[in-house]
Amino acid sequence: MTDQTVRPPVRHFINLDQIPTETLQSILTNARELKAQKFSPPQLFAGLSLAMIFDKKSTRTRLSFEIAMKQLGGHTIVMTKDEMQLGGAESIEDTAKVLSRFVDGVMIRLSNHETVEELASYADIPVINALTDASHPCQIMADLLTIEEKLGDIKGRKIAWFGDYNNVAKTFAQAAPKFGFDLTVAVPPPLTPDKKNVATTITLTDDPIAAAKDADVIVTDTWVSMGQEGKQIDAFIPYRVTPDLMAKAKPHAIFMHCMPIHRGEEVTDDVLASPASVIYDEAENRLHAQKAILAWCFEHSGVNVQHK
Ligand code: CP
C-alpha cells in the first residue's frame, strides 16, 4: 500500500517575488510579536535543527540565525562549504537529500543563486537564502520591519538607494511593488544596469540629488560587494551619503545600511552619528525577522510550530 498522505509544499524562502505579499506581511507581523517577546521567547523551535552553510563571511546573518534558533529552543550546526562535500565530489541533489534526513531547515549563503535554487528543488525541508549574488531577502525583511517601526506604514514612502545596483538593491526592487513604496536607485553611469535587468517598477537615475529629494529613507551599501574586489570606486564618489545629501530628503528621513560599512566611502561618519541613522536597530531587526521567517518556513514542513 502506498502512502496517500499529501504533504503541503515545502516553504522555501529564496526570493521575495516568489512569496505572496500577504505572507510577507504576516511574517512581519509575527516578527513584531516575537520582538515584543524578546525577553521571554516562546519555545517554538524545541527539537528543531537548522543547518547553516556559508561560503562567504558573515557577522549579522550568522548571529541572527544562530541566536534566533537558540532563543526559540532549537539547535544549529554551522558549516562552511569547504568543510562539506558540497561542490566537490557530491552532487547538490545528494547534499539536499542527506540534509533533509538530518535537519529541519537549511540556511545557505552562496554566491551562485542557481545552486541555492537547485538545492531547494531537491530538499524536503525549507531552504533559506542567506545572501546570493542575486538577492538578500532576509535583509530586506529586517529593513521593512525597521522602516515601519521608524516611519509607520511603508506604503507610498520614497526609498532612495545610492551606489551599486547590487543584490540588496535588487531585493528592495522585488519588495517595492508588493509593499507599494517608490524605489529610486541612483547609480553612477559607468555601472548603470541594462534596463532589461531592472524592475520596471523602480526609477533609475544617475542624479543623486534628484534621487534624494523628498525621500523618506536614504539607503546605501558597500560600493564593492563580496567577491567583486578590484572594482573601480571613483565613479561612486558623487553617490556618497553626506549631510548635504541627507538635507535633500524629508526632515524625518532615516539613513539605513545593511552593514558592514566602509566608513568614509559610501557614507560619512557624521551621517552615521546623526539621529537619522538607524543602522543598529536595522542590524538588531535581523534577529526578529529571522525568527519570523524560520517560524513560517517550519510551519508547513511537517513540523508543528505553535504560533502565539
Ligand atoms: N548585512 C549582512 O548580511 O551582514 P553579514 O554579511 O555580516 O551577515
Boltz pocket constraint, residues with backbone or C-beta under 6 A from the ligand:
constraints:
  - pocket:
      binder: B
      contacts: [[A, 57], [A, 58], [A, 59], [A, 60], [A, 61], [A, 62], [A, 130], [A, 131], [A, 139], [A, 258], [A, 259], [A, 260]]
      max_distance: 6.0
